[in-house]
Amino acid sequence: MFNKKMLLATAILACSMSSVAMASDLELHGYAKTGVMVDSELNSVGTNAPDGLLRSRASYNGTTLDVPANQFELVGTKKFSSDNGAQGRLDFRLEYGNRTDGAYDYYSSSGGEGKQNFFELKEAYVTLEKLDFLPKDSSVWAGRKFYGRDSGALTGEFWKQSSGVGFGYDTNKFSMALVGADLVKAPDNSDANGNDSGKEQTAFVLDTRIKNIKVPGGNVELQVNLYTQKNAKTANELNNSEAADSGLGLGITYNIDGYYGVKKGWSKAGLAYGKGLGGSAKGLNFGSWLDGDFEDSKSILATTYGMVNLTDKLQVGTEVTLHNAEKVFGADDINRFGITVNPSYKITKNLRMTAEAAFTTETYKNSGADLDNATTSLTLAPVITMNNDFYGRPQIKPFITFVDVDAKGSSKWAGYDGKGSGTFAGVVAEVWF
């Protein structure tokens, strides 16, 4: 099966490349990341390795440790035009990757996303614009799409997204989309929420946004998400709470001019609230974030991040996140705080030195286990690159990372109880094109 998928991927890629020569209106872009990492005893490190917990805890900090074995994305856009002035395009995203966590995702019922080695059509949607019956700046779309995503600058953690299959309407000031996501069945033939019927459940979100509201120092986006899901029975109800079949998400995003007022940079801040079906999803997340929410589930998240050019050679990225959730992920209460700082110094045109310091605290409380965890990590890495900018790619990054975990309480649910530290080394190659 794996060989068949690789042959299919090769064939699609070859066809895409050949079509580039025939049509200038087909654009191809992509992303690739690959790397290797070992512990202090030169053992390869993965999620299931002895030091896997240190790796997983450090990933909360946005360290280099959160590295997939291999990931390749090919993103294409085919444009269309007509004599009456209407325009359209087809966007698609092909992805190959190796997974080591065995996680199961939502998005569709194809089942492919749950495999450790997978090749997937992640996006495929059609957009139409400049239609004669709609305002000039408007467009409509339909298909499978990563819709409205936003993630931390350093951790890469998506705190806002409504990805799935659906359709929507967009303008520069307003957007609305109805998106559905199916639960992919787990190996025991039950769904990811433990639905007794064994049937796949489909959740829907109505995502509404008012955008580009001018305010002092930048602009603001307001967002309201309405969630619904039928057959929401869960296998393990928490404190006699009833499973949620609806939910609400509220959010505001502040796109700040410069780095908190400093012109040479950029920054943003976000605040999200969710309840019910939007509880564990931080209010504004959808798809793989939905996980056994209850009617009294709720969460609130605040985040801010950005990058500043302090000098011509010194750039610094920062990220701070606060997250509180109740009655989610099998816990009565979860509290997280994380801060990450990443300075980068340009040595030559093709070499820069980067360091990353991160600190995360997390408390997890329920009747079965309590966790009070603090994770500290420090990464040092010379970066060999064609462009020494903070976001310059392609790059090859050898690194060494020190991680220290201090866990108090009954944290055996995570496979770890007590204190521990470890040193890791490796190299990561990354390219955007």
N, C-alpha and C positions, 0 to 999 in steps of 0.2 A: 504493500500500500504506500509506504514511504517513497519507494522508487517511482511509483506511478505519479505521486504528487510532485516529485522533483521534475519528472519529465514534463508534466503539465505546466509547471512554473517556467521551465526552460522554453517550452513552445510559446507560451503567452508572451514572455519577454522577447523572444525572437520576432514574433509577429509585430509586437509593439515597436521594436527597433526598426524593422523594415518599413513600417508605416510612416515613421518619421521622415524617411527619404521621399515619400510620396505626398506627404501633406504637411505644409508648414504650420498649419493651425492645430497640430497635435503637439502638446507640450508634455515633456516627461521630467519629473523631479523625483527625489528619493531621499532615503535615509538609511544608513548602515552603521551598526555598532557591533564590535566583537572584542572579546577579551579573555584573559586568563588570570586566575588568582590562586595563590597558595598561602598556607598558614606558615607559622614559624618552623614547622617540621617538614616543609615542602610538600605537604599534602594538598591536593586540589580541593577547593572549598566550594561546597554547594549547600543548598538549603538543608539537606539531610545529613551533612557531615557533622562531626563532633562539635566543630566551631560554628555550625550553622545558625545557632541562636544569636551569637555575637554578630554575625552577618545580618540577620534579620532585624535585630535591634538597631544596628547602625543604619540600616536603610531608612529608618524613620528620620534620621538626621540628614538625609540627602547625600551620603557619602558615595565615593566611587565604588563602595562595596555592593551597591545595588546595581549589579551589572548582569544583563542576560548573557548566556553563552554565545548566542548569535541572534542577530535581528537584522532583517533587510526589508525595506519598504520601497515599492515602486509606485509613485503617484503620477497619474496621467490626467490630462484635460484635453478633450476633443471639442473644438468650437464649431458652431454652425451659424449661418446667417441666411436671411431671406431677402427677396426684393422689396418686401413691404416694411423693412426696417427692423423686424423682430430678430432677436439673437438668442442662441441657446448654447449649452455646453453639457458634455458628459464628463463627470469627475469620477475617478476610480482609484482605489488604493489596494495594492496587492502586498501581502506580508508573509514572510517566512520567518519562523523563530523556533528556538529550543526553549521549552519551559522546564523548570526543575521543581516547581511548587505544586504541580498537579491541580491547580485551581480551576474552578469552573466559572465561566463568564456567562453573561446574558447576551444581549444584542440579537440573537436569532436562535432558532431551534436546529440549526445545522449540525451542531454537536462538535464541530471541528476545533473550536476554541479551547476545549477541555483537554486536548491531547498534548503530550509533552513535545512532540515534533509536529508542527502543523504548517500548512500552507493555506491561506485564507484570502478571500475577497472581502476585505474589511469595510470598504465603502464602494458604493455604486449609486450615484444619484444624478438626476437631470435637473438643470436650472434653465428657466426661460425668463427673459427680460425684454424691456422695450416693447411690451405688448400694447396694442393700440387702445385697449379698454382699461388700462391701469396707469397710475402716475408714472412719469418717466424714470424716477429713481427707484422703482419697485421691481421685485422679481418674485417668482414662485419656484419652488423646488419639490421634488418627491423622490424617495428612494431610501437607501441605507446610508446614514451619514453620522459622522462625529460632529454633533451640533453644539455650537456655542461653548466650546471647551476653554477653560482657563486653568493654568497650573502654576505652582510656585516656581520662581526663577531658578532656585538651587535644588530643592527637593524633587521637583517635577511631579508633585502630588496634585492630581486633579481635584480641585475643590468646587468646580462648577462645570457641568456638562449635562446635556440631554441627548445622549447618543442612542441611536436605534433606527428603526424603520418607520418612516412617516412622511409628512409633507408640511410645508410652511410658506409663509409670506414674509418678505423682508423689504424694509426701506432703510434709509440712513437714520431715521428717527424712531422707527417702530418695527418690531418683528413678533411673529406668532407662529408656533409650530406645535403640531400634535404628533407625538412620537410614541411608538410601542416597542416593548422589549420582551422577548420570551425567555423563560427560564430554561436553561439547558439541563437535561436530565443527568443525574449522577450515576455512577456505575451500578448501584443497586436498583436501578430502574425507578427510583423515586426522584422527584424534582429537587432542586437545590434548597428549597424551603421545607423539605420533608412532607410535602403534600400527600395525604393518605391515598388519594385517588390515583396517584401516579401520573396524572395528567399534567401537561405543561401549562403553566400559568402565564398570562400576558398582562403586564402592567402598562399603563399609559400615563403620559404626562402632557399637560397643556402648558407650554412654556411661552410666557408673554413678557416682552422687554420693551422699555422706553429708553432710548439710547441718545448719547451725545447731548446731554443736558448741560449747558454751559454754567459753570459755577466758578467762584474765585479759585485760581490756582489749577484749573483743569476742567474735566467734564465727568459727569456721573451717568451710570446706567442703573435703572431700577428693574427688578425682576420679580415676577410672581409665577410660581409653579403650582399647578393643581394636579394631584396624583389620584389614580383609581386602579383597583385591581380586584377581580372577582376570584372566588375559590381560594381565599387567603388563609385557609386553615393551616396552622403550623404544628409541627410534631412536638415541640417542647415549649409550652406556654410558660411565661415568666410571671410568677406571683399572681396567677389566675387572671392575667391580663388577656384581653381579647385581641386576636390578630387584626391588624389594620387592613381595611379595604379601601381607604382613602387617605389623603394627606395634603399638607400645605407646605410650600416653601417660599420664603421671602428673602430677597437679597439686594444689596447695593454695592456697586463697584465704583471706586473713585480712581480715575486715571489722572495721575498727578503730573503737572508740567515739570519736567526735569526730575532730579532726585530730591524729593521733598523740598522743592524750591531752588535747588542748585541746578543751573542750566545744563551742565555737561553730564547728563545721565537721564534716567527714567525711573519711575516708580509707580506703584499702584497699591490700593488698599481695598479689602473686601470684607463684608459682614454678611453672614448667612444664618437664617433661622429655619428650622423645619420641625414639623410635628406629624405624628401618625406615620403614614407610609413614607414620608420624607424625613423621618426622624434620624435614622442612621446615615442618611445620605447627605448630612450636613446642610439640609434645606434645599440645595440647588443641584444635587447630584442624582443621577438616574442610571438605570441599567445594572451593571455589576455591583453597584453599591447597595441596592435593595436586598435586605437580608433579614427576613423574619421580623419585620417591624410590627409593633403593637399600637393599639389606639392611643395609649399614653406614652409612646416613644416621642422623644424630642431631643433637639440638639441645637447648639449655637456655635458658630465658628467665626473667628476674627483672624485675618491674615494681612500682612503687608510685606512687600518685597520690591527690590529694584537693584540698579547698578549705577555707580558713579565713577567718572574719570577724575580722580584727585589731581593727577598730573598727566603729562603726555605719556608717561610710562606706567603709572600705577592706576589700576582699576580695582574696585571693590564691589562685590555683590553681597547683599544681605537678605535675610528672610526671617520673619518672626510669625509664629502661629499659635493661637490659643483655641482649644476645642473642648467643649463640654457636651456630653451626651448622656441621656438617661433611658433605661429600658431598651438598650440596643446591643446587638452582638452578644447576647447571652449574659449581659451585665446589668446590674442595677444602676451603676454610675461609672462613667469613664471621664477622666480629665487628662488632657495633654497640653504640654507647653514645649515649644521647640524654637531654638534660635540657631542660625547658621550664618557664618561670615566667611567669605571667600575672596581674599586679596590675590591679585594677579599682577606680576611685574614683567614688563617687556625687556628682555635682555638684548636680543637682536631682532631683526626682522622676521626670523624664523624660529625663535626660541623664547619662551617665557617661563617663568617660575610661578607656580601657584601653590597656595596653601588653603586648607579648609578646616575650620574649627566648628564643631557642632555640639550642642548640648540639648538633651531632651529629657523631660520628666513625664511620667505617666502613672496614674493611679487607676486601678481596675477593681471594682468592688461588686460582689454578689454573695449569695449565701454559701456558695461552694468554695470560693477562692478569692483572696484579696491580694493585690499586687501593688507595691510601691516601688517604682523602678526609675532609675536615673542612668542615662547613657551619655558618655562623653567620647568623642572621637576627634582625631587629628590626622589629617592627610597632607603629605608633601609630595609634589609631583612636578618634574620638569616637563614641559609640553613642547614637542617638536611639531611645527605647523607651517603651512604656507602663508598663514595670516596670523600675526601675533595678537590680534584683538581678542577680547574676552570671549566673544562668540565666533572666533575665527575657526573655520574648518576647511579642509580635512586636518586631522591632528592625530598624533600618536602620543600617548601619555603613560609612561612608566610611573608607578606610584608605590608608596608605602603608607599604610594606615595603622594607627594604634587605636584600639577600642577598649573602653572600660565600662563594665556594667555592674551596677550596685542595685540588687533587687532585694527588697524586704517583704516579709509576709509569705503567704502560701502561693507561690508562683509556679507550682509544678505543672499547671495547665500549659505553660509555655515551654516546659522541658528544662527549666532552670530554676534554681533556688539558692540564692546567695550572691557572692561576689565573683567576678571573673574578668579577665582581660586577655587580649590577644593582639598580635601583630600580624598584618597581612601585607603581601606584596603582589604586584602583578603589572599588567600592561593592558591598556584599552585603546583601540583604534575607533575613530568616529568620523563620519563624513556626512555632510548635507550636500545635496546637489539638485 
